[in-house]
Amino acid sequence: MSIQTIAIGGNNGADFDIQAVHSIGFNANRRIEAVLLNDTRHGDKQGVESMVLELHPEEYINRMVIHDGEHKEKKGIYGIELATNLGRELSAGFLHGKAGKVTTLDRIRVLGLGGSVGQILHKLRVRYIADYEASALIEAEAMAVINVIPQGQTIESFRSTRLSQMNASRRFLETVTNLEQTTEVGAAVGEFTAKASRTFGLTVTTQSEFNKQVEEETLNSERQTYAPPSGHVGLEVVQMDVFKASDGTIWFFPTSDPSIVSAAVSGDNIIKQDLYDMTGTLGLHLPHMAQQQKQSYGYDYFMRPSVKVK
C-alpha cells in the first residue's frame, strides 16, 4: 500500500484544492460539466445533475473509472464511474465512444478529490491509497495517558471538547509518523487522516493539513488551568481504539474527549485502571505502578493493581 496522487485530463481552467470526500455528485451531459463536492459546486451549471452520494461514516470510494478526451484542442473529463466499499455506485457523463483514454483505479481508498474547471471539468486529481486493505480493529476503548502533569506544575487545557479531542488526535498521529517510514506506514497515516476528517467534519487529506487545521482552530480558543493537588500528579487520559494495518503497523485513534484526573502518588487512592502510557514517563511519577508495567504494541502498559483477598 502507498499514497499516490494522479492527475487526469488537461491544463485549462481554474484549480480547486483536493478535499476529503463527504459527498459527491456531478453535472454532466456528454462531458462532466461540474463536480459537486461537499456541498460546493466546482464548474458549470449546465448538464443534468446526478444524484449526490452522501457517504456514511465508514464509507469511502474504493473504485473509480475516469474517461477523458479532447474537444477543440482542449482536454477534459467525459465521464466518471465510482463505487464505494458499501457497494453503492454513481456514474455521470459520456462513458463510451469518443473518450480518448480510460483510467481504472481499483482496490483503492480515495483520500480526496480536486482538479481544475471552466465550463467543463478539465482535470481531475485523485489522492488515494493504492492496493488498499483496511486496518483491523484489535482493541476497543483502551485507556491511554497522553500527558503527565507533575506536582507543582500548572497547565492550560482547552475548554472546547472538540479542540481537546483534535489536539489529542494530533498527538496520536505523531506516534504513527515517528515509526520507521515505509509506504505501509504512509498508508496508515492516510487512513488516520481520513478518519480524523470524518470525525471532525474536515476536508483535510494529509498530516500537514490536519496539523494546520488544529493550529488555526486553537489559536484563539478559550482555555482553563489545572494544577495537581498535594500528593498527586495530573494525568490527561483519553479512550482510544487500536488498529493493526496489513503489514503489522499499529496505530491508535482517540474515541473520547480527553480529561484530566488527579492520581495519588501513594496511599489508598492510587489509580486502579489499566493504562497505556503514550508519554514514557508515567512510571517515573507513579513508582508504585512499576510492578504492573509491561510492554504492549511498543508502549508501556500498566495493569491495574491486583486485589488482595483477605
Secondary structure as GFF3:
##gff-version 3
##sequence-region A 1 310
A	DSSP	beta_strand	2	9	.	.	.	ID=ss1
A	DSSP	beta_strand	14	19	.	.	.	ID=ss2
A	DSSP	beta_strand	23	28	.	.	.	ID=ss3
A	DSSP	beta_strand	32	37	.	.	.	ID=ss4
A	DSSP	beta_strand	40	43	.	.	.	ID=ss5
A	DSSP	beta_strand	48	49	.	.	.	ID=ss6
A	DSSP	beta_strand	53	54	.	.	.	ID=ss7
A	DSSP	beta_strand	61	71	.	.	.	ID=ss8
A	DSSP	beta_strand	74	84	.	.	.	ID=ss9
A	DSSP	beta_strand	89	93	.	.	.	ID=ss10
A	DSSP	beta_strand	101	106	.	.	.	ID=ss11
A	DSSP	beta_strand	109	117	.	.	.	ID=ss12
A	DSSP	beta_strand	121	130	.	.	.	ID=ss13
A	DSSP	beta_strand	136	149	.	.	.	ID=ss14
A	DSSP	beta_strand	155	158	.	.	.	ID=ss15
A	DSSP	alpha_helix	161	177	.	.	.	ID=ss16
A	DSSP	alpha_helix	183	200	.	.	.	ID=ss17
A	DSSP	alpha_helix	207	218	.	.	.	ID=ss18
A	DSSP	beta_strand	223	226	.	.	.	ID=ss19
A	DSSP	beta_strand	232	244	.	.	.	ID=ss20
A	DSSP	beta_strand	250	254	.	.	.	ID=ss21
A	DSSP	beta_strand	259	264	.	.	.	ID=ss22
A	DSSP	beta_strand	275	277	.	.	.	ID=ss23
A	DSSP	alpha_helix	282	285	.	.	.	ID=ss24
A	DSSP	three_ten_helix	287	292	.	.	.	ID=ss25
A	DSSP	beta_strand	293	296	.	.	.	ID=ss26
A	DSSP	beta_strand	299	302	.	.	.	ID=ss27
###
